[in-house]
Amino acid sequence: MTHIVLPYRLGKAFGKSEKLNNVNILAGLFGSGVFVSKYPLRANLYFTPLPVEGVPAQVVFTASKRKFKRAVDRNFIKRRLRELYRHNKTELYEALTVQGKTMAIALMYTGSELPDYKALEKSYKVLQQKILDVLEKTA
């Protein structure tokens, strides 16, 4: 079943339609996807049709339970990653829309200490540029 997303949801918001929760897509993402990394971030990319129309990318955020025993810390990291993605997604969405592709992304924090927002933002911008480069190569 496909859902239609209204255009206003694709602004700076991060709505339910942009969250990846399809088990089959998650299996493909971690099984056969491409990955790019810039410490302390890693992104798995999987070019696939998405179950929601009007959304060029769906994302899932993770933090290691092995490195961060407390759920409070993992949730803090995931909240920071969501905020970074939300503020910087427009460039990625435009590139995907121009090429007519859809993709699933798993954004993982691989560091071992709690992140500083400024340093994390710097790493994310480099990572996003690498994602855009991969997108251009697959065109």
C-alpha positions as CSV (number, residue, x, y, z in Angstrom):
1,M,0.0,0.0,0.0
2,T,1.4,3.4,-1.0
3,H,0.7,6.7,0.7
4,I,0.8,10.1,-0.8
5,V,2.7,12.8,1.1
6,L,1.7,16.4,0.9
7,P,4.5,18.8,-0.3
8,Y,4.5,20.9,2.9
9,R,5.9,17.9,4.8
10,L,9.1,18.0,2.9
11,G,10.3,21.3,4.3
12,K,12.4,21.4,7.4
13,A,10.2,18.9,9.2
14,F,11.1,15.3,9.7
15,G,7.7,13.5,9.5
16,K,6.6,9.9,9.9
17,S,6.8,9.3,6.1
18,E,10.5,9.9,6.2
19,K,11.3,7.3,8.8
20,L,12.4,4.0,7.6
21,N,10.5,1.1,9.1
22,N,10.0,-1.5,6.3
23,V,11.7,-4.7,7.4
24,N,12.5,-5.8,3.8
25,I,14.2,-2.5,3.0
26,L,16.1,-2.6,6.3
27,A,17.4,-6.1,5.4
28,G,18.5,-5.0,2.0
29,L,20.1,-1.9,3.5
30,F,22.3,-3.7,5.9
31,G,22.8,-6.7,3.6
32,S,23.8,-5.4,0.2
33,G,23.8,-1.6,0.5
34,V,26.7,0.8,-0.3
35,F,28.3,2.6,2.6
36,V,30.3,5.8,3.1
37,S,31.8,7.1,6.2
38,K,33.4,10.1,7.8
39,Y,34.4,9.5,11.5
40,P,32.3,9.4,13.7
41,L,29.5,8.8,11.2
42,R,28.7,6.1,8.7
43,A,25.9,5.9,6.2
44,N,24.6,2.8,4.5
45,L,22.8,3.6,1.3
46,Y,20.3,1.4,-0.6
47,F,18.7,2.5,-3.8
48,T,15.2,1.0,-3.9
49,P,11.6,2.0,-4.5
50,L,10.0,3.2,-1.2
51,P,6.5,2.4,0.0
52,V,5.6,6.1,0.4
53,E,5.2,8.3,-2.7
54,G,6.6,11.8,-2.7
55,V,9.5,11.1,-0.3
56,P,12.9,10.6,-2.1
57,A,14.6,9.2,1.0
58,Q,13.7,7.3,4.2
59,V,16.2,7.2,7.1
60,V,16.9,5.2,10.2
61,F,19.3,6.4,12.9
62,T,21.4,4.1,15.1
63,A,23.9,4.3,18.0
64,S,25.8,1.3,19.3
65,K,24.5,-0.4,22.5
66,R,27.9,-1.9,23.0
67,K,29.5,1.6,23.2
68,F,26.7,3.4,25.0
69,K,25.1,1.2,27.6
70,R,22.6,3.8,28.8
71,A,19.5,4.2,26.6
72,V,19.6,7.9,27.5
73,D,22.9,8.4,25.8
74,R,21.8,6.4,22.7
75,N,18.6,8.5,22.4
76,F,20.6,11.7,22.8
77,I,22.9,10.7,19.9
78,K,19.9,9.7,17.7
79,R,18.2,13.0,18.5
80,R,21.3,14.9,17.4
81,L,21.5,12.9,14.2
82,R,17.9,13.5,13.4
83,E,18.4,17.2,13.9
84,L,21.4,17.3,11.6
85,Y,19.6,15.3,8.9
86,R,16.5,17.6,9.2
87,H,18.5,20.8,8.7
88,N,20.6,19.5,5.8
89,K,18.2,17.2,3.8
90,T,17.1,19.7,1.1
91,E,20.3,19.3,-1.0
92,L,20.0,15.5,-0.9
93,Y,16.3,15.6,-1.7
94,E,16.9,17.9,-4.7
95,A,19.6,15.6,-6.1
96,L,17.4,12.5,-5.7
97,T,14.4,14.2,-7.3
98,V,16.5,15.4,-10.3
99,Q,17.7,11.9,-10.9
100,G,14.3,10.3,-10.2
101,K,15.7,7.9,-7.6
102,T,14.6,6.9,-4.1
103,M,16.9,5.6,-1.4
104,A,17.0,4.2,2.1
105,I,19.7,5.5,4.4
106,A,20.9,4.1,7.7
107,L,22.9,6.9,9.6
108,M,25.1,5.4,12.3
109,Y,27.2,7.0,15.0
110,T,30.4,5.0,15.4
111,G,32.2,7.2,17.9
112,S,32.8,6.1,21.5
113,E,32.0,9.4,23.4
114,L,29.0,11.7,23.3
115,P,29.2,14.0,20.3
116,D,29.6,17.7,20.2
117,Y,27.1,19.2,17.8
118,K,29.5,21.5,15.9
119,A,32.0,18.6,15.3
120,L,29.1,16.3,14.3
121,E,27.8,18.9,11.9
122,K,31.2,19.3,10.3
123,S,31.5,15.5,9.8
124,Y,27.9,15.3,8.5
125,K,28.5,17.9,5.8
126,V,31.5,15.9,4.5
127,L,29.4,12.7,4.7
128,Q,26.6,14.2,2.8
129,Q,28.9,15.3,0.0
130,K,30.2,11.7,-0.2
131,I,26.6,10.5,-0.4
132,L,25.9,13.0,-3.3
133,D,29.1,11.8,-5.0
134,V,27.9,8.2,-4.8
135,L,24.5,9.3,-6.2
136,E,26.2,10.9,-9.2
137,K,28.3,7.8,-9.9
138,T,25.2,5.6,-10.0
139,A,23.4,7.9,-12.5
